[in-house]
Amino acid sequence: ASNRGALPSIVEHGITGYICRTEEEMEQAVKNVHKIDRTKCMKVAESRFSADTMVKHYIELYEKIIT
């Protein structure tokens, strides 16, 4: 992933993907993509973006807004 925008806050470098600044870094990342543990990557995604987690975060946000 590029190191711009929201991607650095979503991608954990070396765990769920690679954050790259240059085309050369992206080329190297593609060569190393097999090193990413798919099971761990899936667990991270589920813990961050499951329906239960998302609902919890929305409720926390709404409560913050109305207080």
C-alpha positions in Angstrom: 0.0 0.0 0.0 1.0 3.6 -0.5 2.0 5.5 2.6 -0.6 8.2 1.8 -4.1 8.8 3.1 -5.6 6.4 5.5 -3.7 3.3 4.4 -0.9 3.6 7.0 -3.5 3.5 9.8 -5.1 0.4 8.3 -2.1 -1.7 7.1 0.3 -3.0 9.7 3.6 -3.1 7.9 4.9 -6.6 7.7 1.8 -8.0 9.4 -1.2 -7.3 7.2 0.7 -5.9 4.3 3.5 -3.5 3.4 3.5 0.3 3.5 5.6 1.6 0.6 7.0 5.1 -0.3 8.5 4.3 -3.7 7.9 2.0 -6.7 11.0 0.1 -5.7 9.6 -0.6 -2.3 6.4 -1.8 -3.8 8.3 -4.1 -6.1 10.1 -5.6 -3.1 6.8 -5.8 -1.2 5.2 -7.9 -4.0 8.2 -10.2 -3.9 7.7 -10.7 -0.1 3.9 -10.9 0.0 4.2 -14.7 0.7 5.6 -13.8 4.1 2.3 -12.3 5.2 0.5 -14.8 7.5 -3.0 -15.0 6.0 -4.5 -16.4 9.2 -3.1 -13.5 11.3 -4.1 -11.0 8.7 -7.7 -12.3 8.8 -7.8 -12.2 12.6 -6.6 -8.6 12.6 -9.3 -7.7 10.0 -12.0 -9.5 12.0 -11.0 -7.8 15.2 -11.0 -4.4 13.6 -13.9 -4.6 11.2 -16.4 -7.2 12.5 -20.0 -6.1 12.7 -19.8 -6.2 16.6 -16.7 -4.0 16.6 -18.1 -1.6 14.1 -21.4 -1.2 16.0 -19.5 -0.7 19.3 -17.4 2.1 17.7 -20.4 3.8 16.2 -22.2 3.7 19.5 -19.1 5.2 21.2 -19.0 7.9 18.6 -22.7 8.8 18.8 -22.5 8.9 22.6 -19.5 11.3 22.3 -21.4 13.5 19.9 -24.6 13.8 22.0 -22.8 14.5 25.3 
